Amino acid sequence: MTEYGAWQPPVGSGPPAMPSPGQPAAGAWAPPPKPGLIPLRPLEFGVILAAPYQALRRNPRPTFGTGLVLQSAIVFLTLLVAGLVAWATLSRVDFASTSADTESIIAGSIGAIALAALVPAALAVPATAIMQGLIVLEIARQTVGERLRLPRLWALATGRIWALVGYSVAFGAAWFVAIGLIVVVVAVLSVTGTAGVVIGILLAIVLSLALLAAGFWLTTKLAFVPSAIMLERLPITRAIARSWTLTRGSFWKILGTMLLVSVILGFASSLVSTPIQVITGIAGSLFAPTGDQTALIVIVVISYLVLLIAVLVVSAISLVVQSATTVLLYIDQRIRKEGLDLDLARYVEQRDAGTSPVDPFESVRPAASAPPAPPATPAASAPPWV
């Protein structure tokens, strides 16, 4: 029994409901979703550096495994071609009648071996492009929480992988021609006399520095061409224009990140290869102190095989990490300039709901712009006495 006029709580009222565990309170900040490899928001520098290694750990077969197979095939082909050419050319030394013939045969053999080594090196360009294209697709699918096997990745790459190979071959050929022109110009000047030699050396230094600067600039501006070809499925010319646009305003950030990753990978490679080379140098005196030629040959062969395996493993990891870093920079630029994170979140929601969403990487959102100005209010009619 309550006294008349006393305050009564409204019917059905009670203490405010507490949020369920794991759910943010109403109006509280909620972290961006992370359905896969990265959170769907602009990426920090640490996320871009760490995510490639997470991708390796999450799905190693189509990333590290494919890279290791391709690198091993290139090295094996290089050794096979160079070895066959060396055997075919150096075997003619036994038929030389004079020392002058022997020297000319050896010189020609060295040139033939060097030319033969260029063939596998040229084949490495399309092989690296194929691997880069697969890594682009793999990182993109891991971003939305999907881990695909190699046959599925290859099916997604169908129709675009050869465009990427063509671009890589054309880009490599352009650099080869540029370097060849510098060599030809310097060689022509060097045969004109002492003054020509001096001018040639100075010109070689200037042109080499200019080519190096142009290399850094073009590599950065065209860094997103593989991603545009594979993910947005653009032709080569449009992919070049797309990369040029996305890198605008972020040149130094992109260049600095790629250089830092290259330095880290180079340092890691030296940490792996240097101890093996040191052990190889002292292994002969430790295991064959009497100078037994057979034992020395066995030690050298085993040491070389161990070093070769270590180099192959590090090269495969480096290829995956460098390609993945470029893709993450591409995704970060699209998030910042086009709101790609919204498309990715919508794709994940629709996919989890059982629908068939549109590929978010193919759709290009318009760049963020200022909100439209409100419509102007009509001016009030002037009073009749004015």
Protein Blocks (a to p, Z undefined) as FASTA:
>chain_A
ZZehiacddehiacdddddehiacehiacddddfblbccddddfklmmmmmmmmmmmmmm
lmmmmmmmmmmmmmmmmmmmmmmmmmmmmmmmmmpfbfklmmmmmmmmmmmmmmmmmmmm
mmmmmmmmmmmmmmmmmmmmmmnopacdfklmmmmmgojlmmmmmmmmmmmmmmmmmmmm
mmmmmmmmmmnojklmmmmmmmmmmmmmmmmmmmmmmmmmmmmmmmmmmmnopafklmmm
mmmmmmgoplmmmmmmmmmmmmmmmmmmmmmmmmmmmmmmmmmmmmmmnopaklmmmmmm
mmmmmmmmmmmmmmmmmmmmmmmmmmmmmmmmmmmmnommmmmmmmmmmmmnopacddfk
lpccddddddddddddddddddfkZZ
